[in-house]
Every structure is written in structure tokens, then in C-alpha cells.
Amino acid sequence: MSSALQQKLLQIPEDSMEHIQKRYGYDERKMNEAVDILEEWLKKQNHFVKKDFPRKYLEMSILGSKCSIERTKSRLEKLFTLRSVLPKFYGFEDIRKDFENLFFCSTLIVLPKLIDYHRILFLKSIGNEFFDKIPYLDYYKLIIAYIDYLKMYDCADGYIIIVDYRDISIMNLLARLNPVELKEFTTIILEGYGLRIKGIHILTPSKTIDAFLKIVKPLFSPKVASRFQVHETLESLHQVISQEILPKELEGMDRSLKEIQEDWIDLLSSKESSEYFCEMKKAQVNEAYRVREMKNEDMGLPGTFRTLSVD
């Protein structure tokens, strides 16, 4: 069932891997050689708690680093270290149960179809009684669960984020926002996972969104910050995102948000997915065996990892 559901939710063109590899001057032979080099390097990292990873996971790590082996090594080092010192972002066991309340007030899904080999992450929140009770940390944790899953099972050359804020108060968002926690989250997904964001599209008619962006944009690199775009109407969004891949609620041609989210909950809660998440949580570091002390500045955070407070 998981395999069929996965194919339904992640519709990947047959030429995706070949196309993305070619974009960065790689082919199947070069990729196999790169993975071999990475596997040997992992074995020699005494401070890594987990050293064995599926080749597909390593392939996607290399692609995410534009086929630079050295950049891939640096990203894995950062990811495993961040997972060790910021465990609160990985505090989930059962997707269905742990995020039950979030699913009552929000839709957080990955859309099934690619657009120019880019995957779309979609978030829609409804300002009901549940929304005010859901900590932002829950959203961050669920997004990280998606990214972890996609790193193993997807084949995309970057990500586009669509956020639908038409039904909530932007002032409420601002009041509850914790910039420090948001910075930690963005560090994990950008510096650790190496998420390559091609665009962030926010759907809202509210003028208060400008105040929200003044706080959020500085947490990203200038390149990513320049990729924020606000849409007051669906028509504006349709000018940059094809209706063919959007759900019905966005006047698209794909299935409804509810249908897609229910399938994702089933897939991420499956025995296979739960075992995968559990195994990946082992990908941490033991600082006692690290040759060189890693500083938080290396991750874009203040202090050193041995003294970082994560309360």
C-alpha cells in the first residue's frame, strides 16, 4: 500500500534523475563514484553516531549540493550536528497522533506534481479555536518530517513554498512569532538539509503582511529573501504557478486539499515511514569523538555547540 500511495503523492517523471544530474554535469557513472566516495568518508567520521545510509539518500544529498562532494560533506556534518543540539525539532513519534490538532486547523502538504522539476510545499491555516493553541514548533517539526521523507523518496531540483494566509490574522501571526526559534528552524532546513528554495508565495490581501516580512526576510539569505512574493488574489498566483498542479481550493485541477492531506497522513504514519524516521534520528554526532570543535557560528548560530542552550 505504501508504495502505491507514494507513487500517487510523488509523481516523478522518469527522466527526473537524469535531467537533474545533467544540469550539474553528472551522469549515472559519476553519481555512483561520488556516492562511493561519500560512503568511505562517512566510515571515517568517528563522531558520527550513524554512518550507514541508503545510496538514494546520499544521491539526493549530492544533488541538493549541486553535485559538489565537499559541499555535501559539509551539509551532512551540519545536519547531524544540528539534529544533536536542537532535538526539539525532531520530537515526534506518530505523525497522525502527534499533529492531530494541527490537522484540525491547517493543511500542510507536498503537492503531487512537479513544476519544472521543482516540488511544491503548501501550507494553509484557518483561524479557528485550534490555530491559536498550536505552537509554531509543531509546524516546523512537520515540515522537517516532510523534508526528511523527500530526501529519501523524492527526486526534485528545488522547492517552491505556497502559504495561504487568507483566513487568518497576520497580526496574530506576528504576536506569536518567536524569531529565535524561526532562525533555528531556517538554519536546519537551509544549512543542514540544504533545501534550495526557488520561491515563497504568500496568498493574502492583508497589508499587514509587509510588517510580517520585515521580520521574516532577514532570517534568510538575500537571494532567498528576494524570492518572497505576495499575491492578493488567486489570479496573481496563477500567473506564476500553473493551475494544472494546484488543488481544487486554489481553482486548480488536482484533487482537494483534504484528499491529498489524508493520503499524506496515511503515508507518513505508515510502519515503513515510522521506521525510517526512527532510524534517521540516529544520524547525530557524539562531540566526545569530534577531532575539531564545531562552533555554532559555522551553522549561523551564536556560541559553540558544546555550550548551546536549547531550552
DRENDO-1510 file (C-alpha; in Angstrom, 1 decimal, always signed):
<recs>
REC; n; res; u; v; w
REC; 1; MET; +0.0; +0.0; +0.0 .
REC; 2; SER; +2.8; +2.4; +0.9 .
REC; 3; SER; +4.5; +2.1; -2.4 .
REC; 4; ALA; +1.3; +2.7; -4.4 .
REC; 5; LEU; +0.4; +5.7; -2.1 .
REC; 6; GLN; +3.9; +7.1; -2.5 .
REC; 7; GLN; +3.6; +7.0; -6.3 .
REC; 8; LYS; +0.3; +8.7; -6.1 .
REC; 9; LEU; +1.6; +11.5; -3.9 .
REC; 10; LEU; +5.0; +11.9; -5.5 .
REC; 11; GLN; +4.5; +11.9; -9.3 .
REC; 12; ILE; +8.1; +11.8; -10.6 .
REC; 13; PRO; +8.8; +11.9; -14.3 .
REC; 14; GLU; +11.0; +9.0; -15.4 .
REC; 15; ASP; +13.8; +11.4; -16.7 .
REC; 16; SER; +14.0; +13.4; -13.4 .
REC; 17; MET; +17.2; +11.9; -12.1 .
REC; 18; GLU; +18.9; +12.0; -15.4 .
REC; 19; HIS; +17.8; +15.6; -16.1 .
REC; 20; ILE; +18.9; +16.9; -12.7 .
REC; 21; GLN; +22.2; +15.1; -12.9 .
REC; 22; LYS; +22.9; +16.5; -16.4 .
REC; 23; ARG; +22.1; +20.0; -15.2 .
REC; 24; TYR; +25.1; +19.8; -12.8 .
REC; 25; GLY; +27.4; +18.0; -15.2 .
REC; 26; TYR; +26.8; +14.5; -13.8 .
REC; 27; ASP; +25.7; +11.2; -15.2 .
REC; 28; GLU; +25.0; +7.8; -13.6 .
REC; 29; ARG; +28.6; +6.8; -13.6 .
REC; 30; LYS; +29.8; +10.0; -11.9 .
REC; 31; MET; +27.0; +9.8; -9.4 .
REC; 32; ASN; +27.9; +6.2; -8.4 .
REC; 33; GLU; +31.6; +7.3; -8.0 .
REC; 34; ALA; +30.5; +10.2; -5.8 .
REC; 35; VAL; +28.3; +8.1; -3.6 .
REC; 36; ASP; +31.2; +5.6; -3.2 .
REC; 37; ILE; +33.5; +8.5; -2.1 .
REC; 38; LEU; +30.8; +9.7; +0.4 .
REC; 39; GLU; +30.3; +6.3; +1.9 .
REC; 40; GLU; +34.1; +5.9; +2.5 .
REC; 41; TRP; +34.2; +9.4; +4.1 .
REC; 42; LEU; +31.2; +8.6; +6.4 .
REC; 43; LYS; +33.0; +5.5; +7.7 .
REC; 44; LYS; +36.0; +7.6; +8.8 .
REC; 45; GLN; +33.9; +10.1; +10.8 .
REC; 46; ASN; +34.3; +8.8; +14.4 .
REC; 47; HIS; +31.9; +11.4; +15.8 .
REC; 48; PHE; +29.0; +10.3; +13.6 .
REC; 49; VAL; +26.7; +8.1; +15.6 .
REC; 50; LYS; +25.2; +6.7; +12.3 .
REC; 51; LYS; +27.4; +6.1; +9.3 .
REC; 52; ASP; +25.4; +3.9; +7.0 .
REC; 53; PHE; +22.8; +5.5; +4.7 .
REC; 54; PRO; +20.9; +4.3; +1.7 .
REC; 55; ARG; +22.6; +5.2; -1.6 .
REC; 56; LYS; +19.4; +7.0; -2.7 .
REC; 57; TYR; +19.7; +9.2; +0.4 .
REC; 58; LEU; +23.3; +10.1; -0.4 .
REC; 59; GLU; +22.4; +10.7; -4.1 .
REC; 60; MET; +19.8; +13.2; -3.1 .
REC; 61; SER; +22.2; +14.8; -0.7 .
REC; 62; ILE; +24.7; +15.2; -3.5 .
REC; 63; LEU; +22.1; +16.7; -5.9 .
REC; 64; GLY; +20.9; +19.1; -3.2 .
REC; 65; SER; +24.5; +20.4; -3.0 .
REC; 66; LYS; +24.7; +20.8; -6.8 .
REC; 67; CYS; +26.9; +17.7; -7.1 .
REC; 68; SER; +29.7; +19.1; -5.0 .
REC; 69; ILE; +31.1; +16.3; -2.8 .
REC; 70; GLU; +32.8; +18.7; -0.4 .
REC; 71; ARG; +29.6; +20.8; +0.0 .
REC; 72; THR; +27.7; +17.6; +0.6 .
REC; 73; LYS; +30.1; +16.6; +3.3 .
REC; 74; SER; +29.7; +20.0; +5.0 .
REC; 75; ARG; +26.0; +19.8; +4.8 .
REC; 76; LEU; +25.8; +16.3; +6.3 .
REC; 77; GLU; +28.2; +17.5; +9.1 .
REC; 78; LYS; +25.9; +20.4; +9.8 .
REC; 79; LEU; +22.7; +18.4; +9.6 .
REC; 80; PHE; +23.9; +15.7; +12.1 .
REC; 81; THR; +25.2; +18.3; +14.5 .
REC; 82; LEU; +22.0; +20.4; +14.3 .
REC; 83; ARG; +19.9; +17.3; +14.9 .
REC; 84; SER; +22.0; +16.6; +18.1 .
REC; 85; VAL; +21.8; +20.1; +19.6 .
REC; 86; LEU; +18.3; +21.0; +18.5 .
REC; 87; PRO; +16.4; +17.8; +19.3 .
REC; 88; LYS; +13.1; +19.7; +19.9 .
REC; 89; PHE; +12.6; +19.9; +16.1 .
REC; 90; TYR; +12.6; +16.1; +15.9 .
REC; 91; GLY; +10.3; +15.4; +18.8 .
REC; 92; PHE; +7.7; +13.3; +17.0 .
REC; 93; GLU; +6.9; +9.6; +17.1 .
REC; 94; ASP; +3.5; +9.2; +15.4 .
REC; 95; ILE; +2.6; +11.7; +12.7 .
REC; 96; ARG; -1.1; +11.1; +12.9 .
REC; 97; LYS; -1.3; +11.4; +16.7 .
REC; 98; ASP; +1.4; +14.0; +17.4 .
REC; 99; PHE; +0.0; +16.5; +14.9 .
REC; 100; GLU; -3.7; +15.7; +15.3 .
REC; 101; ASN; -4.7; +19.2; +16.5 .
REC; 102; LEU; -2.6; +20.9; +13.8 .
REC; 103; PHE; -4.5; +18.9; +11.1 .
REC; 104; PHE; -7.8; +20.4; +12.5 .
REC; 105; CYS; -6.8; +23.9; +11.7 .
REC; 106; SER; -4.2; +23.6; +8.9 .
REC; 107; THR; -3.3; +21.9; +5.8 .
REC; 108; LEU; +0.4; +21.2; +5.4 .
REC; 109; ILE; +1.1; +19.0; +2.3 .
REC; 110; VAL; +3.5; +18.4; -0.5 .
REC; 111; LEU; +1.7; +18.7; -3.9 .
REC; 112; PRO; +1.9; +15.5; -6.0 .
REC; 113; LYS; +3.1; +17.1; -9.3 .
REC; 114; LEU; +6.4; +18.8; -10.1 .
REC; 115; ILE; +6.8; +22.1; -11.8 .
REC; 116; ASP; +10.0; +22.3; -13.9 .
REC; 117; TYR; +11.4; +19.6; -11.6 .
REC; 118; HIS; +10.6; +21.6; -8.5 .
REC; 119; ARG; +8.4; +20.3; -5.7 .
REC; 120; ILE; +5.8; +22.5; -4.0 .
REC; 121; LEU; +5.2; +22.6; -0.3 .
REC; 122; PHE; +1.8; +24.1; +0.6 .
REC; 123; LEU; +0.5; +25.5; +3.9 .
REC; 124; LYS; -2.9; +26.8; +4.6 .
REC; 125; SER; -4.1; +27.8; +8.1 .
REC; 126; ILE; -7.7; +28.5; +9.3 .
REC; 127; GLY; -8.2; +31.0; +12.1 .
REC; 128; ASN; -10.3; +28.7; +14.3 .
REC; 129; GLU; -10.0; +27.9; +18.0 .
REC; 130; PHE; -7.3; +25.2; +17.4 .
REC; 131; PHE; -5.0; +27.6; +15.5 .
REC; 132; ASP; -4.2; +29.8; +18.5 .
REC; 133; LYS; -3.3; +26.7; +20.6 .
REC; 134; ILE; -0.9; +25.1; +18.1 .
REC; 135; PRO; +2.7; +26.1; +18.8 .
REC; 136; TYR; +4.7; +27.1; +15.7 .
REC; 137; LEU; +7.2; +24.4; +16.7 .
REC; 138; ASP; +4.6; +21.8; +15.6 .
REC; 139; TYR; +4.6; +23.3; +12.1 .
REC; 140; TYR; +8.4; +23.3; +12.0 .
REC; 141; LYS; +8.6; +19.7; +13.1 .
REC; 142; LEU; +6.1; +18.5; +10.5 .
REC; 143; ILE; +7.9; +20.4; +7.7 .
REC; 144; ILE; +11.1; +18.7; +8.8 .
REC; 145; ALA; +9.4; +15.3; +8.7 .
REC; 146; TYR; +8.4; +16.0; +5.1 .
REC; 147; ILE; +11.9; +17.1; +4.1 .
REC; 148; ASP; +13.4; +14.0; +5.7 .
REC; 149; TYR; +11.0; +11.9; +3.8 .
REC; 150; LEU; +11.5; +13.7; +0.5 .
REC; 151; LYS; +15.3; +13.4; +0.9 .
REC; 152; MET; +14.9; +9.7; +0.6 .
REC; 153; TYR; +12.0; +9.1; -1.7 .
REC; 154; ASP; +11.7; +12.2; -4.0 .
REC; 155; CYS; +13.7; +13.5; -6.9 .
REC; 156; ALA; +13.4; +17.3; -7.2 .
REC; 157; ASP; +15.7; +20.1; -8.1 .
REC; 158; GLY; +14.4; +22.6; -5.5 .
REC; 159; TYR; +11.3; +23.6; -3.7 .
REC; 160; ILE; +8.6; +26.2; -4.0 .
REC; 161; ILE; +6.6; +27.2; -1.0 .
REC; 162; ILE; +3.0; +28.4; -1.1 .
REC; 163; VAL; +1.4; +29.8; +2.0 .
REC; 164; ASP; -2.3; +30.6; +2.1 .
REC; 165; TYR; -2.9; +33.2; +4.8 .
REC; 166; ARG; -6.3; +34.4; +3.6 .
REC; 167; ASP; -8.2; +33.0; +6.5 .
REC; 168; ILE; -6.1; +34.1; +9.4 .
REC; 169; SER; -5.0; +37.4; +11.0 .
REC; 170; ILE; -1.4; +38.4; +10.1 .
REC; 171; MET; -1.3; +40.4; +13.3 .
REC; 172; ASN; -2.0; +37.2; +15.2 .
REC; 173; LEU; +0.9; +35.6; +13.4 .
REC; 174; LEU; +3.2; +38.4; +14.4 .
REC; 175; ALA; +2.2; +38.3; +18.0 .
REC; 176; ARG; +3.0; +34.7; +18.4 .
REC; 177; LEU; +6.2; +34.6; +16.3 .
REC; 178; ASN; +9.4; +33.7; +18.0 .
REC; 179; PRO; +12.3; +34.9; +15.8 .
REC; 180; VAL; +14.9; +32.9; +17.6 .
REC; 181; GLU; +13.0; +29.6; +17.1 .
REC; 182; LEU; +12.3; +30.5; +13.5 .
REC; 183; LYS; +16.0; +31.2; +12.9 .
REC; 184; GLU; +16.9; +27.8; +14.3 .
REC; 185; PHE; +14.3; +26.2; +12.0 .
REC; 186; THR; +15.6; +28.0; +8.9 .
REC; 187; THR; +19.2; +27.1; +9.8 .
REC; 188; ILE; +18.2; +23.4; +9.9 .
REC; 189; ILE; +16.4; +23.4; +6.6 .
REC; 190; LEU; +18.8; +25.6; +4.7 .
REC; 191; GLU; +22.2; +24.9; +6.2 .
REC; 192; GLY; +21.5; +21.3; +7.3 .
REC; 193; TYR; +19.2; +19.8; +4.7 .
REC; 194; GLY; +20.4; +22.3; +2.1 .
REC; 195; LEU; +16.8; +23.0; +1.0 .
REC; 196; ARG; +17.0; +25.0; -2.2 .
REC; 197; ILE; +14.1; +27.4; -2.2 .
REC; 198; LYS; +13.1; +28.7; -5.6 .
REC; 199; GLY; +10.2; +30.8; -4.5 .
REC; 200; ILE; +8.0; +31.6; -1.5 .
REC; 201; HIS; +4.5; +32.7; -2.5 .
REC; 202; ILE; +2.2; +34.2; +0.2 .
REC; 203; LEU; -1.5; +34.5; -0.6 .
REC; 204; THR; -3.2; +37.3; +1.4 .
REC; 205; PRO; -5.0; +40.6; +0.8 .
REC; 206; SER; -3.7; +42.0; +4.1 .
REC; 207; LYS; -1.5; +45.0; +4.1 .
REC; 208; THR; +0.0; +43.9; +7.4 .
REC; 209; ILE; +2.0; +41.3; +5.6 .
REC; 210; ASP; +4.7; +43.9; +5.0 .
REC; 211; ALA; +5.3; +44.1; +8.7 .
REC; 212; PHE; +5.5; +40.3; +8.9 .
REC; 213; LEU; +8.0; +40.1; +6.0 .
REC; 214; LYS; +10.2; +42.8; +7.7 .
REC; 215; ILE; +10.8; +40.3; +10.5 .
REC; 216; VAL; +11.0; +37.1; +8.4 .
REC; 217; LYS; +13.1; +38.1; +5.4 .
REC; 218; PRO; +16.3; +39.0; +7.4 .
REC; 219; LEU; +16.3; +35.4; +8.6 .
REC; 220; PHE; +17.1; +34.2; +5.1 .
REC; 221; SER; +19.9; +34.9; +2.7 .
REC; 222; PRO; +19.5; +37.9; +0.4 .
REC; 223; LYS; +18.9; +35.5; -2.5 .
REC; 224; VAL; +16.1; +33.6; -0.8 .
REC; 225; ALA; +14.7; +36.8; +0.7 .
REC; 226; SER; +14.3; +38.2; -2.9 .
REC; 227; ARG; +12.2; +35.2; -3.8 .
REC; 228; PHE; +9.3; +36.2; -1.5 .
REC; 229; GLN; +6.2; +37.2; -3.5 .
REC; 230; VAL; +2.8; +38.3; -2.1 .
REC; 231; HIS; -0.4; +37.6; -4.0 .
REC; 232; GLU; -3.6; +39.4; -3.1 .
REC; 233; THR; -5.6; +37.2; -5.5 .
REC; 234; LEU; -5.6; +33.7; -6.9 .
REC; 235; GLU; -5.3; +35.2; -10.3 .
REC; 236; SER; -2.0; +36.6; -9.4 .
REC; 237; LEU; -0.8; +33.2; -8.1 .
REC; 238; HIS; -1.9; +31.5; -11.3 .
REC; 239; GLN; +0.4; +33.8; -13.3 .
REC; 240; VAL; +3.4; +32.0; -11.8 .
REC; 241; ILE; +2.0; +28.6; -10.7 .
REC; 242; SER; +0.1; +26.5; -13.2 .
REC; 243; GLN; -3.5; +25.6; -12.2 .
REC; 244; GLU; -2.8; +22.1; -13.5 .
REC; 245; ILE; -0.8; +21.2; -10.4 .
REC; 246; LEU; -2.8; +23.2; -7.8 .
REC; 247; PRO; -5.6; +21.7; -5.7 .
REC; 248; LYS; -9.3; +22.5; -6.2 .
REC; 249; GLU; -9.4; +25.1; -3.4 .
REC; 250; LEU; -6.9; +27.2; -5.3 .
REC; 251; GLU; -9.0; +26.8; -8.5 .
REC; 252; GLY; -6.6; +24.1; -9.7 .
REC; 253; MET; -7.1; +20.8; -11.5 .
REC; 254; ASP; -5.7; +18.5; -8.9 .
REC; 255; ARG; -7.6; +16.8; -6.0 .
REC; 256; SER; -8.8; +18.6; -3.0 .
REC; 257; LEU; -6.6; +19.6; -0.1 .
REC; 258; LYS; -8.4; +17.3; +2.3 .
REC; 259; GLU; -7.9; +14.3; +0.0 .
REC; 260; ILE; -4.2; +15.0; -0.5 .
REC; 261; GLN; -3.6; +15.6; +3.2 .
REC; 262; GLU; -5.4; +12.4; +4.3 .
REC; 263; ASP; -3.2; +10.4; +1.9 .
REC; 264; TRP; +0.0; +12.1; +3.3 .
REC; 265; ILE; -1.1; +11.4; +6.8 .
REC; 266; ASP; -1.6; +7.7; +5.9 .
REC; 267; LEU; +1.8; +7.6; +4.2 .
REC; 268; LEU; +3.9; +9.4; +6.8 .
REC; 269; SER; +2.2; +7.3; +9.6 .
REC; 270; SER; +2.8; +4.0; +7.9 .
REC; 271; LYS; +5.0; +1.4; +9.5 .
REC; 272; GLU; +7.7; +1.9; +6.9 .
REC; 273; SER; +7.8; +5.7; +7.3 .
REC; 274; SER; +7.8; +5.5; +11.1 .
REC; 275; GLU; +10.8; +3.1; +11.0 .
REC; 276; TYR; +12.6; +5.4; +8.6 .
REC; 277; PHE; +12.1; +8.5; +10.8 .
REC; 278; CYS; +13.2; +6.5; +13.8 .
REC; 279; GLU; +16.4; +5.3; +12.0 .
REC; 280; MET; +17.2; +8.8; +10.7 .
REC; 281; LYS; +17.0; +10.2; +14.3 .
REC; 282; LYS; +20.2; +8.3; +14.9 .
REC; 283; ALA; +22.1; +10.5; +12.5 .
REC; 284; GLN; +23.6; +12.7; +15.2 .
REC; 285; VAL; +27.1; +13.4; +16.5 .
REC; 286; ASN; +29.0; +12.5; +19.6 .
REC; 287; GLU; +31.1; +15.5; +20.5 .
REC; 288; ALA; +33.4; +13.4; +22.6 .
REC; 289; TYR; +34.8; +11.9; +19.4 .
REC; 290; ARG; +35.0; +15.0; +17.3 .
REC; 291; VAL; +38.5; +16.0; +16.2 .
REC; 292; ARG; +37.8; +19.7; +15.8 .
REC; 293; GLU; +35.3; +21.6; +17.9 .
REC; 294; MET; +32.4; +22.7; +15.8 .
REC; 295; LYS; +31.2; +26.2; +16.5 .
REC; 296; ASN; +27.7; +27.5; +16.2 .
REC; 297; GLU; +29.0; +30.3; +14.0 .
REC; 298; ASP; +29.6; +27.6; +11.4 .
REC; 299; MET; +25.9; +27.0; +11.4 .
REC; 300; GLY; +24.9; +30.6; +11.5 .
REC; 301; LEU; +24.1; +30.4; +15.3 .
REC; 302; PRO; +25.9; +32.1; +18.2 .
REC; 303; GLY; +28.2; +30.3; +20.6 .
REC; 304; THR; +29.6; +26.8; +20.4 .
REC; 305; PHE; +27.7; +23.5; +20.1 .
REC; 306; ARG; +29.1; +22.2; +23.3 .
REC; 307; THR; +27.6; +25.1; +25.2 .
REC; 308; LEU; +24.5; +25.8; +23.3 .
REC; 309; SER; +21.3; +26.1; +25.4 .
REC; 310; VAL; +18.3; +24.5; +23.7 .
REC; 311; ASP; +15.7; +25.2; +26.3 .
</recs>
